[in-house]
Amino acid sequence: MNILQYILLSIVAFIHLYILILEMLLWTTPKGIKTFGLKSESFAEETKVLAANQGLYNGFLAAGLIWSILSEKTDVAIFFLICVFIAGAYGSFSTKKPRIFVIQSIPALLGLVCLIL
């Protein structure tokens, strides 16, 4: 892997570690409520277990990307970047929030292109 590939993989991994923190630790805080556009503090409280589960999955994506960096395994990186791309595309489509696609899918796509070319 080259330096640009490491940088892109690291950015995508960092994004997902940040999402993990938002969903697992900050969901019911003003930051979490604002970030995810939650309708109320009580809604945040009612859904915090689901959010923590989502956060855990984002942590797995980050872990896979970090593993690909440390092991220098391009095939592992490609697999996890595809997973991130699909998750971002689905999240954006299902919630009707294009911002999710921009934040998750586009960096993953850039990483994929860089790894494949």
N, C-alpha and C positions, 0 to 999 in steps of 0.2 A: 504494500500500500504506500501511496505517496502522501505528502504533507496535507494537500487539499482534501484528500479522502479522510484522513484522520480528523481534520478540522470539521468537516461536514458531519461525520459520524458523531463526533463529540458534541456538536451543537444539537443534533437530534436527540442524543442521549440526555443532554442537559435539559432540554425542553420537557422530556418525559419525567425526569426526576422532579422538575418544578411542578408539573401537573400532579405527580404523586403527592407532593407536599400540600398543594392546594386542596386536593380531594381527601386526603387522609387526615390532615392536621388542621387545615384552615377553613374547611367547608362551612362551619357555623359561625365564623368570624365575619366582620364587615368586609374584609378583603375577599373571602371566599364567596360570600353572598353577592358582592358586586361583580366579581370576575365571571361568575356563572349566570348572572342575571336571575337569581332565585327570587321568588315572589315574596318571601317573608322569612323572618328568623325561625318561626315555628315550622315552616316547610323545610328549612335547612336541617332543623333538629330531627324531623320525621324521616328525612332521607339520608342522614349521615352514614348509616351502615351501608347503603347502596353506593354512596360516593366513595367510601373507604374501599369497597370492593373494586370499583373502577380505578381508584388510585393504585391499588395493588397490581392490577393488570398493566398500568402504565409503568410501574416499577419493573415488571418483568420485561417489558420492551426495552427500557433503559439498560437493564442488566444484560440482555442479549447483545445490545449494541456495544456495551463496555467489554463484554467477553470477546466480541469480534475484533475490537481494537487491540486488546491485550494479547490475543492469540494470533492476530494478523490473518484471520480467516475471512477471505472475501465472500465465500459462499454463505457463511453465517451472517455477515453484514447485509448481504443482499436479501436473505430471508427476512431478517428483522425490519429492514427498511420497507420491504413489501408489506409486511404486517402493519407498520406504522402508516403507510400510505393508505391502505384499505381502511384502517380504523378512522383515520382523519376524513376520508371521503364519506364513509358511512355516517360518522358523527355529524358531519356538515349537512348531508342530505336529510338525515332523520330528524335533526333539530331545526333545519332550515336556517342554519347560521354559517354563512360562507367563511366567517373568520376562522372557524375550526380547520377548514381546508387550507387556508393560508398558513396557519400556525403549525399544523402537523404534516399535511400531505405535501406541500410544496418543498419544505426542507428535505423530506424523505426522498422526493422525486429527484431533487438536485443531487443528493447523495448517490442514488441509484445510477443516474446518468454518469456521474463522475467515476463510479466503480466499474461500470460496464464499458465505458469508452477507453 
